[in-house]
Amino acid sequence: MAVQRNENKMNTVQTISAPLYEALKAHAEQGRASFHTPGHKGNCAFLPLDRQYDLTELPDTDSLFEASGCIRESERKAARLFGAAYTAVSSGGCTLAIQGMLAAFAGTGSKVIFCRNIHRSAVNTAALLGIAPVWVSHRCDGGEGLPGRVCAEDIRRAIEKNPDAAAVYLTSPDYYGCLSDIKGIAEICSFYEKPLLVDNAHGTHLISFGMHPITLGAAASACSAHKTLPVLTGGAWLNCNDEAIGSKIKSSMALFGSTSPSYLTMASLDLARDWMEREGIAAFRELAGIVSGLREVAASVGFGLPQGECDPVRLTLLTRPMGMTGDEAAEYFRRKGVECEHSDGGAVVFILTPFNSETDIDRLRHTIGAFPKGRPITYEPIVPDELPMIIKSPREALLSRSENIPVPEAAGRIAAEAACPCPPGVPVVMPGELIDKKCVNILLKTGITRINVIE
Ligand SMILES: Cc1ncc(COP(=O)(O)O)c(C=O)c1O
């Protein structure tokens, strides 16, 4: 596609070739309803998209990692919204907040108790920092094919077995919206004096429902604001319940972050916080009623839904009862003009925010209600009876020379990457773990045919 642009100075018409820009334009022209990130949905009048605000560190614009002016003031206001003792902004996504959190609380050479479905940003950080993981498995209590939740008693046992662990680190909510018992786990962590760190990437908006991890007793949380709030991509907050440690986390974030944070993204965080205080909390509560109605429509036509406590505004449909994999269902939704956030072998996930228009929501409701029902696909749960043996640290494994080999040849080798079938969205092996025959069978059964192993 040729795009024409007037160059003011040269007064000539040039043809530009910009494949990424052209793909974005072509996508936007299709006009699909956006049920994916970012939370502003391209439909938010108050965002400062104007390039005149794409600025840098100047005497009157402060500096992220040495903030003492307007950025620090914006962080203080965000801390008041979350009820945190300290909040730091990130334009490097939640990943930067996770890196800072682990570096400040755990650091090189320490041991951390992790739930098994942590995002790769945490696996990579453990590798970069040389953290030794202790894994806690999920209970399959989320619904067919979902990872489920970690149970507070399993965390207690892990702490008792590993009294030298520097921290406990969990993901909640997960991608499908399932919430772990953060309050119960925080109480256990507090009893054993272990900081509870929560990857709350998908749950910044949970402050509207009194379900934010900081409200429930976590020591710190990393919140990917751009996923569910009207924030530009990359905008995230780190929240901490201790001012001095929060400030240490911010210094640790500087180890990993760019020295050129996006002012547009940081300003969008500031504006989103202001919107949350004025209207957002009420808007998310209203949205919860809409999502509850969508779930009723979905259940009435035969979709499965996650079980137990969930994010009130995350819509996850289990598609096998309808005779389709999640990926096939996502394609069907796409043909009907509905773009989801995620799909896999058994589920399709929609991110709704107050910035979805009524037309978007009507389209989604209608497509769910008219969804064709086929013969249900049966699901055989994959629950490994025990976790693979750890042979090397994630650091040694991820930074070693590796080769990509067929899974049937991988028995007896050490994984150089996480291999994660979806469902259930929990890695079968993590980097550094021994791939035994049971792992090989599970990987093949779930369609994973090649894997990176240490040479
Ligand atoms: C559970 C979870 N944690 C962390 C991240 C990383 O967040 P970001 O993309 O904002 O760096 C993601 C991104 O998808 C995620 O799903």
The ligand as a Tripos MOL2 file, in Angstrom:
@<TRIPOS>MOLECULE
LIG
   16    16     1     0     0
SMALL
NO_CHARGES

@<TRIPOS>ATOM
      1 C1          0.6760  -12.2070   34.0640 C.3       1 LIG1
      2 C2          1.5500  -11.1970   33.3750 C.ar      1 LIG1
      3 N1          2.5780  -10.6500   34.0400 N.ar      1 LIG1
      4 C3          3.3960   -9.7420   33.4840 C.ar      1 LIG1
      5 C4          3.2080   -9.3330   32.1860 C.ar      1 LIG1
      6 C5          4.1520   -8.3180   31.5960 C.3       1 LIG1
      7 O1          3.4860   -7.0950   31.5040 O.3       1 LIG1
      8 P1          3.9680   -5.9270   30.5150 P.3       1 LIG1
      9 O2          3.6400   -6.4000   29.1370 O.co2     1 LIG1
     10 O3          3.1850   -4.7410   30.9530 O.co2     1 LIG1
     11 O4          5.4230   -5.7630   30.6980 O.co2     1 LIG1
     12 C6          2.1450   -9.8770   31.4350 C.ar      1 LIG1
     13 C7          1.9440   -9.4920   30.0330 C.2       1 LIG1
     14 O5          1.1350  -10.0120   29.3220 O.2       1 LIG1
     15 C8          1.3020  -10.8400   32.0360 C.ar      1 LIG1
     16 O6          0.2930  -11.4060   31.3640 O.3       1 LIG1
@<TRIPOS>BOND
     1     1     2 1
     2     2     3 ar
     3     2    15 ar
     4     3     4 ar
     5     4     5 ar
     6     5     6 1
     7     5    12 ar
     8     6     7 1
     9     7     8 1
    10     8     9 2
    11     8    10 1
    12     8    11 1
    13    12    13 1
    14    12    15 ar
    15    13    14 2
    16    15    16 1
@<TRIPOS>SUBSTRUCTURE
     1 LIG1         1 GROUP 0 **** ****
